[in-house]
Amino acid sequence: MLNYLVRRLLIAFVTLLLVTFVIFGLVRNMPGTPLTTDPAMMDPSKQISPEDLRRLEKLYGLDKPWYESYFIWIGNLARFDLGRSIAQNNRPVIGLIGERVGATLTLSATSLVLTYLLSIPLGLWTTVHSGSVRERTLSTVLYMLYSLPSFVAALFLQILLAVKLGWLPLLGMVSDDYASLSGLGKAWDIFCHALMPVACFTYGSLAYYTRFIHSNMQEVIRQDYIRTARAKGVPPRRVIAHHAFRNALIPLVTLIGLTLPALLSGAVILERIFTWPGMGSLFFESISQRDYPVIMGLTLVFSILTLLGQLLADLLYAVVDPRVSYS
């Protein structure tokens, strides 16, 4: 196991270097720089002189070739320094990400838990009632949900629940009077603001995972050992939950490694729609402002989460399948 972990970590380290190298080059070659994307620069009277522009480029290290700047960034990263934001008053990138990570995890972690809590029972239920009218109706609804883009659903929910009915707040994470609320009132306020974003985060994954579990269970219950268990008089619930579902978990764990990165990448769009102050909004803002240090800091976080998720999925193989061993 130790040798396997060391090999995987080495491969992940090399992959991380290649990913950050490519992204750094692409980012630095986008049109515009952090010094020229300020809307105030559109006013000729507020444009800085070429001499001041060169001085600022030297101050922020923008005068060097991108590949040279990359190795400087790697050297700083080795000292756990992600640099300072160019567009946000020279604030440390680690601090900016730390301020936003809680808001994003509020959505992604809640969505992840709801997805698994709901998709597994629904997948087993559709397997038990396969072919019935209820199962076909639920499957049709799930197909429709999966085909509906989350940003479209977000706009519909905003129009219906916030604008027309006024049941939920339209934007943001908290209300204007949040500071004056009690502890329970603050929790309820965040809950109300998070309902629509969490619903948009969850329904697509819920539909996909439910159908995925159903399809795998349909394949497993046709195996010989399932027929043998039924012939021996094993109760149907035990056949489904203990014998069939345990083997259906093997392909399911392959998706776990992609779940969290997919949720975080989806946050870029949904957090902008709901004005949710998370890492997705920060990523969008940093790209529009060409804030290179923040872009690379967030890219590093997303890449590490992706690699860790894949490693977790591989390790879970040994948990759900005793035949797999990494020793």
Contacts in CASP RR format, 6 or more apart in sequence:
PFRMAT RR
TARGET T0000
AUTHOR 0000-0000-0000
METHOD contacts of the structure
MODEL  1
MLNYLVRRLLIAFVTLLLVTFVIFGLVRNMPGTPLTTDPAMMDPSKQISP
EDLRRLEKLYGLDKPWYESYFIWIGNLARFDLGRSIAQNNRPVIGLIGER
VGATLTLSATSLVLTYLLSIPLGLWTTVHSGSVRERTLSTVLYMLYSLPS
FVAALFLQILLAVKLGWLPLLGMVSDDYASLSGLGKAWDIFCHALMPVAC
FTYGSLAYYTRFIHSNMQEVIRQDYIRTARAKGVPPRRVIAHHAFRNALI
PLVTLIGLTLPALLSGAVILERIFTWPGMGSLFFESISQRDYPVIMGLTL
VFSILTLLGQLLADLLYAVVDPRVSYS
1 326 0 8 1.000
1 327 0 8 1.000
4 326 0 8 1.000
5 326 0 8 1.000
8 311 0 8 1.000
8 314 0 8 1.000
9 311 0 8 1.000
12 307 0 8 1.000
12 311 0 8 1.000
15 303 0 8 1.000
15 307 0 8 1.000
16 300 0 8 1.000
16 303 0 8 1.000
16 304 0 8 1.000
16 307 0 8 1.000
17 74 0 8 1.000
19 299 0 8 1.000
19 303 0 8 1.000
20 70 0 8 1.000
20 74 0 8 1.000
20 296 0 8 1.000
20 299 0 8 1.000
20 300 0 8 1.000
20 303 0 8 1.000
21 70 0 8 1.000
23 295 0 8 1.000
23 296 0 8 1.000
23 299 0 8 1.000
24 66 0 8 1.000
24 69 0 8 1.000
24 70 0 8 1.000
24 73 0 8 1.000
24 296 0 8 1.000
25 66 0 8 1.000
25 67 0 8 1.000
25 70 0 8 1.000
27 290 0 8 1.000
27 292 0 8 1.000
27 295 0 8 1.000
27 296 0 8 1.000
28 66 0 8 1.000
28 69 0 8 1.000
28 292 0 8 1.000
29 66 0 8 1.000
30 290 0 8 1.000
32 290 0 8 1.000
33 57 0 8 1.000
33 62 0 8 1.000
33 290 0 8 1.000
34 60 0 8 1.000
34 62 0 8 1.000
34 86 0 8 1.000
34 87 0 8 1.000
34 289 0 8 1.000
34 290 0 8 1.000
34 291 0 8 1.000
34 292 0 8 1.000
35 48 0 8 1.000
35 53 0 8 1.000
35 56 0 8 1.000
35 57 0 8 1.000
35 60 0 8 1.000
35 62 0 8 1.000
35 86 0 8 1.000
36 290 0 8 1.000
37 288 0 8 1.000
37 289 0 8 1.000
37 290 0 8 1.000
40 46 0 8 1.000
41 47 0 8 1.000
41 48 0 8 1.000
48 56 0 8 1.000
54 63 0 8 1.000
56 62 0 8 1.000
57 63 0 8 1.000
60 86 0 8 1.000
61 69 0 8 1.000
61 72 0 8 1.000
62 69 0 8 1.000
64 72 0 8 1.000
73 83 0 8 1.000
73 293 0 8 1.000
73 296 0 8 1.000
76 82 0 8 1.000
76 83 0 8 1.000
77 300 0 8 1.000
80 94 0 8 1.000
81 94 0 8 1.000
82 92 0 8 1.000
82 93 0 8 1.000
82 94 0 8 1.000
82 97 0 8 1.000
82 293 0 8 1.000
82 296 0 8 1.000
82 297 0 8 1.000
82 300 0 8 1.000
83 92 0 8 1.000
83 93 0 8 1.000
83 94 0 8 1.000
83 293 0 8 1.000
84 90 0 8 1.000
84 91 0 8 1.000
84 92 0 8 1.000
84 93 0 8 1.000
84 293 0 8 1.000
85 91 0 8 1.000
85 92 0 8 1.000
85 93 0 8 1.000
85 96 0 8 1.000
85 286 0 8 1.000
85 291 0 8 1.000
85 293 0 8 1.000
85 294 0 8 1.000
86 289 0 8 1.000
86 290 0 8 1.000
86 291 0 8 1.000
86 292 0 8 1.000
86 293 0 8 1.000
87 285 0 8 1.000
87 286 0 8 1.000
87 289 0 8 1.000
87 290 0 8 1.000
87 291 0 8 1.000
87 294 0 8 1.000
88 96 0 8 1.000
88 291 0 8 1.000
88 294 0 8 1.000
93 293 0 8 1.000
93 294 0 8 1.000
93 297 0 8 1.000
96 282 0 8 1.000
96 294 0 8 1.000
97 279 0 8 1.000
97 282 0 8 1.000
97 294 0 8 1.000
97 297 0 8 1.000
97 298 0 8 1.000
97 301 0 8 1.000
100 277 0 8 1.000
100 278 0 8 1.000
100 279 0 8 1.000
100 280 0 8 1.000
100 281 0 8 1.000
100 282 0 8 1.000
101 278 0 8 1.000
101 279 0 8 1.000
102 278 0 8 1.000
103 173 0 8 1.000
103 271 0 8 1.000
103 276 0 8 1.000
103 277 0 8 1.000
103 278 0 8 1.000
103 279 0 8 1.000
104 264 0 8 1.000
104 267 0 8 1.000
104 271 0 8 1.000
104 278 0 8 1.000
104 279 0 8 1.000
104 280 0 8 1.000
106 173 0 8 1.000
106 190 0 8 1.000
106 194 0 8 1.000
107 194 0 8 1.000
107 197 0 8 1.000
107 198 0 8 1.000
107 201 0 8 1.000
107 263 0 8 1.000
107 267 0 8 1.000
107 270 0 8 1.000
107 271 0 8 1.000
107 276 0 8 1.000
108 201 0 8 1.000
108 260 0 8 1.000
108 263 0 8 1.000
108 264 0 8 1.000
108 267 0 8 1.000
110 194 0 8 1.000
110 198 0 8 1.000
110 201 0 8 1.000
110 202 0 8 1.000
111 198 0 8 1.000
111 201 0 8 1.000
111 202 0 8 1.000
111 205 0 8 1.000
111 263 0 8 1.000
112 259 0 8 1.000
112 260 0 8 1.000
112 263 0 8 1.000
114 198 0 8 1.000
114 202 0 8 1.000
114 206 0 8 1.000
115 202 0 8 1.000
115 205 0 8 1.000
115 206 0 8 1.000
115 209 0 8 1.000
115 259 0 8 1.000
116 209 0 8 1.000
118 206 0 8 1.000
118 210 0 8 1.000
119 205 0 8 1.000
119 206 0 8 1.000
119 209 0 8 1.000
119 210 0 8 1.000
119 213 0 8 1.000
120 209 0 8 1.000
120 213 0 8 1.000
122 138 0 8 1.000
122 206 0 8 1.000
122 210 0 8 1.000
122 213 0 8 1.000
123 210 0 8 1.000
123 213 0 8 1.000
123 214 0 8 1.000
123 217 0 8 1.000
124 213 0 8 1.000
124 217 0 8 1.000
124 240 0 8 1.000
124 241 0 8 1.000
124 245 0 8 1.000
125 135 0 8 1.000
126 135 0 8 1.000
126 138 0 8 1.000
126 139 0 8 1.000
126 210 0 8 1.000
126 214 0 8 1.000
127 213 0 8 1.000
127 214 0 8 1.000
127 217 0 8 1.000
127 218 0 8 1.000
127 221 0 8 1.000
127 240 0 8 1.000
127 244 0 8 1.000
128 236 0 8 1.000
128 240 0 8 1.000
129 135 0 8 1.000
130 214 0 8 1.000
130 218 0 8 1.000
139 211 0 8 1.000
139 214 0 8 1.000
142 206 0 8 1.000
142 207 0 8 1.000
142 210 0 8 1.000
142 211 0 8 1.000
143 207 0 8 1.000
143 211 0 8 1.000
145 203 0 8 1.000
145 204 0 8 1.000
145 206 0 8 1.000
145 207 0 8 1.000
146 204 0 8 1.000
146 207 0 8 1.000
146 208 0 8 1.000
146 211 0 8 1.000
148 203 0 8 1.000
148 204 0 8 1.000
150 200 0 8 1.000
150 201 0 8 1.000
150 203 0 8 1.000
150 204 0 8 1.000
150 266 0 8 1.000
150 269 0 8 1.000
150 270 0 8 1.000
151 200 0 8 1.000
151 269 0 8 1.000
151 270 0 8 1.000
151 273 0 8 1.000
153 199 0 8 1.000
153 200 0 8 1.000
153 203 0 8 1.000
154 196 0 8 1.000
154 197 0 8 1.000
154 200 0 8 1.000
154 270 0 8 1.000
154 273 0 8 1.000
154 274 0 8 1.000
155 273 0 8 1.000
157 196 0 8 1.000
157 199 0 8 1.000
157 200 0 8 1.000
158 170 0 8 1.000
158 196 0 8 1.000
158 273 0 8 1.000
158 274 0 8 1.000
161 167 0 8 1.000
161 168 0 8 1.000
161 196 0 8 1.000
162 168 0 8 1.000
162 169 0 8 1.000
162 170 0 8 1.000
162 196 0 8 1.000
163 170 0 8 1.000
168 192 0 8 1.000
168 193 0 8 1.000
168 195 0 8 1.000
168 196 0 8 1.000
169 175 0 8 1.000
169 192 0 8 1.000
169 193 0 8 1.000
171 274 0 8 1.000
171 275 0 8 1.000
172 193 0 8 1.000
172 274 0 8 1.000
172 275 0 8 1.000
172 276 0 8 1.000
172 277 0 8 1.000
173 190 0 8 1.000
173 193 0 8 1.000
173 194 0 8 1.000
173 276 0 8 1.000
173 277 0 8 1.000
174 186 0 8 1.000
174 189 0 8 1.000
174 190 0 8 1.000
174 193 0 8 1.000
175 181 0 8 1.000
175 189 0 8 1.000
175 193 0 8 1.000
178 186 0 8 1.000
178 189 0 8 1.000
181 189 0 8 1.000
196 274 0 8 1.000
197 270 0 8 1.000
197 271 0 8 1.000
197 274 0 8 1.000
197 276 0 8 1.000
200 270 0 8 1.000
201 263 0 8 1.000
201 266 0 8 1.000
201 267 0 8 1.000
201 270 0 8 1.000
205 259 0 8 1.000
205 262 0 8 1.000
205 263 0 8 1.000
209 252 0 8 1.000
209 255 0 8 1.000
212 251 0 8 1.000
212 252 0 8 1.000
212 255 0 8 1.000
213 248 0 8 1.000
213 252 0 8 1.000
216 248 0 8 1.000
216 251 0 8 1.000
216 252 0 8 1.000
217 240 0 8 1.000
217 244 0 8 1.000
217 245 0 8 1.000
217 248 0 8 1.000
219 248 0 8 1.000
220 226 0 8 1.000
220 244 0 8 1.000
220 245 0 8 1.000
220 247 0 8 1.000
220 248 0 8 1.000
221 239 0 8 1.000
221 240 0 8 1.000
221 244 0 8 1.000
223 247 0 8 1.000
225 243 0 8 1.000
226 239 0 8 1.000
226 243 0 8 1.000
226 244 0 8 1.000
229 239 0 8 1.000
229 243 0 8 1.000
230 236 0 8 1.000
230 239 0 8 1.000
234 243 0 8 1.000
246 320 0 8 1.000
249 320 0 8 1.000
250 317 0 8 1.000
250 320 0 8 1.000
250 321 0 8 1.000
253 313 0 8 1.000
253 316 0 8 1.000
253 317 0 8 1.000
253 320 0 8 1.000
254 313 0 8 1.000
255 313 0 8 1.000
256 309 0 8 1.000
256 312 0 8 1.000
256 313 0 8 1.000
256 316 0 8 1.000
257 306 0 8 1.000
257 309 0 8 1.000
257 310 0 8 1.000
257 312 0 8 1.000
257 313 0 8 1.000
258 306 0 8 1.000
258 309 0 8 1.000
258 310 0 8 1.000
260 305 0 8 1.000
260 309 0 8 1.000
261 302 0 8 1.000
261 305 0 8 1.000
261 306 0 8 1.000
261 309 0 8 1.000
264 279 0 8 1.000
264 280 0 8 1.000
264 302 0 8 1.000
264 305 0 8 1.000
265 302 0 8 1.000
266 280 0 8 1.000
267 276 0 8 1.000
267 278 0 8 1.000
267 279 0 8 1.000
267 280 0 8 1.000
268 280 0 8 1.000
268 281 0 8 1.000
268 283 0 8 1.000
268 284 0 8 1.000
270 276 0 8 1.000
271 277 0 8 1.000
271 278 0 8 1.000
271 279 0 8 1.000
271 280 0 8 1.000
271 281 0 8 1.000
271 284 0 8 1.000
272 280 0 8 1.000
272 281 0 8 1.000
272 284 0 8 1.000
275 281 0 8 1.000
279 298 0 8 1.000
279 301 0 8 1.000
280 298 0 8 1.000
282 294 0 8 1.000
282 298 0 8 1.000
283 294 0 8 1.000
283 295 0 8 1.000
283 298 0 8 1.000
285 291 0 8 1.000
286 294 0 8 1.000
286 295 0 8 1.000
286 298 0 8 1.000
287 295 0 8 1.000
315 326 0 8 1.000
317 324 0 8 1.000
318 324 0 8 1.000
318 325 0 8 1.000
318 326 0 8 1.000
END
